[in-house]
Amino acid sequence: MPNQTEEQYLKELEKEINLDDVDFSDLEAKYQVSADFGLDCYVVVDGAPVAPEAKVPILTKVLKKLFSTIGEVVEGEDGVYMPLENGMSKGYLFVQFKEPQMAEAAIKQLNGKKLDQKHRLLVNRLSDIEKYGVEGNIPDKFEEPSIEEIRDVGYMRSWLQDEAGRDQFVQHFSETVGVYWNKKKNEPEPAIEPRKGFTSTYAKFSPKGTYLFSVHPQGIQSWGGAEFLSCKKFIHQQVRLIDFSPNERYMVTLSPVPIQLPDSPQERAIFPFGPESNGHKLVIWDLITGEPSRTFALPPHLEGQKEMPWPLVKWSHDDKYCARQGPGALAIYDTTDNFQLLDKKLVKVDDIVDFEWAPAPVFLAGPKKDEGEHILSYWTPESSNQTARVAIMQIPERKVIRTINIFQVSDCKMHWQDEGKYLCVKVDRHTKSKKTFFSNLEFFKLTEKDIPVEKLELKDVVYNFAWEPRSERFITISRLDDGSANVSIPKNVISFYGPELQQKGKSSSAKYTCLKTVTDKHSNTIAWAPKGRYAVVATIAKNNGELEFYDTQYEEDKTATSTGNVNVTATKKNDSVKLMKQERFSGMTSLAWDPSGRFVAAWSSIWLHTMENGFKIYEFTGNLVRDESIDQFKEFIWRPRPASLLNAADRKKVRKNLREYSAQFDENDAMEADAATREAILLRRAQLEEWRSYRSKYAAAVEEKKKNEVQAELIEEIKEEIIEEKEEVIIE
């Protein structure tokens, strides 16, 4: 049929041939699709190196080996496929696993994995293309995202530039929060205008004082700069608790309300959390970017608890590692590796009760790292087949470098010295009958060889322990367990301990001796000054409040010696600790030293009771300098300071010129104390400046005159002297 089209011809042919009689088995076998096939078995990997086509087989082999550690990768070219363009790889690849669970595990464990210094792998589900490719989720036309304009809030550490070196503090009363300069006996000077409704619950400074945070039903707000302008908002509904890493890089928030993703795409676009955070309650935030770095669900044993242990995340001294405790394990995360689990696995510790990081780099005996070691301690209780145990672990090696076994243990508390040189474990023990309790103090000396442990056995139960900053001395508050349950009887004992001087040639490890004891007290709180030496031992109780100010180096014997890595100072027993002053504050609920160690603030908060609300500020000697009674007073917060940037030479120079600096500060204090004195000092300064100006003016004129003077004429004078004269007569 010459006029018949191809389509008509095929239709006629189909009528003549019965397709049911045709055998397609060979084609079906060749192109059969597995019933298990699905996008859920695939992951797409971004961030891979862009390499020449010749190197792609080697790169593919390396990446396949990496992903095979997580699950079984399909054999052949379909297992790992890396697209090419113009003879180069395109920087991404597809990996097919045998099962969807393996792909899910690869996303959790390898997303954010550093392949090398320049490449970080980003692993996602290939099935996400269905979620993001649905019509309406992606606009047809590309619109460049708007970049939020950077808001200048000023210098974040401006308060450190105060010429008088004053500290700032926060007063929180009623619904108002104000930031003030401490002016000793004078009225505090507002740093900003007090703000009403600043926070819905409480305010808190970051550890180095850079940010002030307010808490709201919608989340957290950070403030900074000289005017405390808004810096970042952190959306976390009904947040209750906040905490920070030591170097202010991260913030941790906890809410009783689980995170729930919004339904509308518009709300999801601005919501800070992804689907992986759905149902979580604990969030770690990056304070610089304002974005969540990691979220966690609460462990099952903490769900529903009225009193939540806090913090739930604990940090190493440099913010490099953080850790969470779970049933029978520690989860340690590397913050520099996108908060990935260290070595991709938990640290198994059966029945672990508590752990603590060393607050500073630890320099162990032997070969030392310049930056020191990351060390943490933990303890486990007694069981039917093993004793209680305290262990010291080195991170990231996960190596246990020291352990001790302890018996008949009811509780343990770990107290690190601020320099990381010593660890005191307060062990509360019981007799076999469990009717009487007492305490032992176990001291780990981490800078000495093999980490020796010294035991201090006591007859009392120790209720409070505190190291002196940058020292080996400490204070304890204890009470004899004599069966009496009447706590109104003052039976507490305050004990001051220090290292005992060892003879030359003896053990390098100094032992501890009690320097002074004070008996029959209600005291329950210890607060050392930030620089050491001075301490406040206080009684904080419902109807009782007392502060005792101690100088722990009074009439100290200056003889000192160095024993190994431990500096030991010999002290005169009972003469080195002196009570300087005793003050009563019946409504006191809290106390805190200012960063300089010159002042102590004590306050009475309406959050605990309604008696005598307000605050008092004392000098380190105990002299009262400020007494403020404020209705509905809630909290007093000193603004922390970062570590000093002065080196040893700078500090030596300051000490050498301390008398000169002291005179300047005394003059400033006199100006602030009295208006007439201020006028006299300002007049004297103006007259001095006028004299200096007058003197410099005429000194310059004299110098100019000297330059213009004609040089004197040089006259050479010749002087002759007759030494000998002889006359001769010549006869012709």
TAPEMO-V339510 format. One line per field, one symbol per residue. ss: DSSP state (@ for helix, = for strand, . for the rest). psi: psi as a letter, one per 40 degrees, with the letter a starting at -180 (. if undefined). A space follows every 10 residues. Layout:
ss = ???
psi = ???
This chain:
ss = .....@@@@@ @@@@@@..@@ @...@@@@@@ ........@@ @=====.... .=@@@@@@@@ @@@@@@@@.. ..=......= =..==..==. .======..@ @@@@@@@@@@ ...=.....= .====..@@@ @@@.=..=.. .......... .......@@@ @......=== ===..===== =.......== ....==.... ..===..... .=====..== ====....== =====...== ====.....= =====..... ....@@@@@@ ....@@@... .=====.... .=====...@ @@........ ..===..... ======..== ====@@@..= =@@@..==.. .======... .=........ ..======== ..=..=.=== =====...== ======..== ======.... .========= ......==== =====..... ..=====... =======... ...======. .......... .========= .......... ========== =...====.. ...======= =..======= =........= ===..====. .......=== ====.....= ===.....== ====...... ...======. ...======. ..======.. .......@@@ @@@@@@.@@@ @@@@@@@@@@ @@@.@@@@@@ @@@@@@@@@@ @@@@@@@@@@ @@@@@@@@.. .......... .......... ..
psi = hdehiddddd ddddddhhdd ehhedddddd fhhidehiee eiihhieiih iiddeddddd dddddddeed ihhhiadedh hhiihfeiie eiihhhidid ddddddddde hehhdadehh hhhihdeedd deehhddhid hhhhihhhhh hheahefdee ehdefiiiih hhibeihihi hhfbeihihh dihhhhfdid ciihiideed ihiihideai hiiiidefih cihhhhhfid iiiiideedi ihihiehihh hididdddde heiadeehei ehhhihddde ihdiiiiiid eehehdhhhh iehiiideed iiiihiheih hhihdefffi hhefiihhhh fhdiiiihei hhgiiahiid eaihiiiiii iiadeiiihh ihhhheefhh ehiihiifhd iihhhhidee dihhhhhhii idefdhiiii hhhhgeeihe gihhhhhiei hhdihhihhf ieiiiihihh geeheheehh eihhhhiiih hiiheaiehi iiihdiihif iehehhhiid eadiihhihh idfhhihhhi hefhfhhehi ihgbehhhhh ihheeehhhd ihiigdehdi iiiideedih hiihheddie hfhaiihiie eehhehhhhh hfhdihhihi iiiiehaddd ddddddfddd dddddddddd dddhdddddd dddddddddd dddddddddd dddddddeih hihhhhhhhi hhdhhhhhhh h.
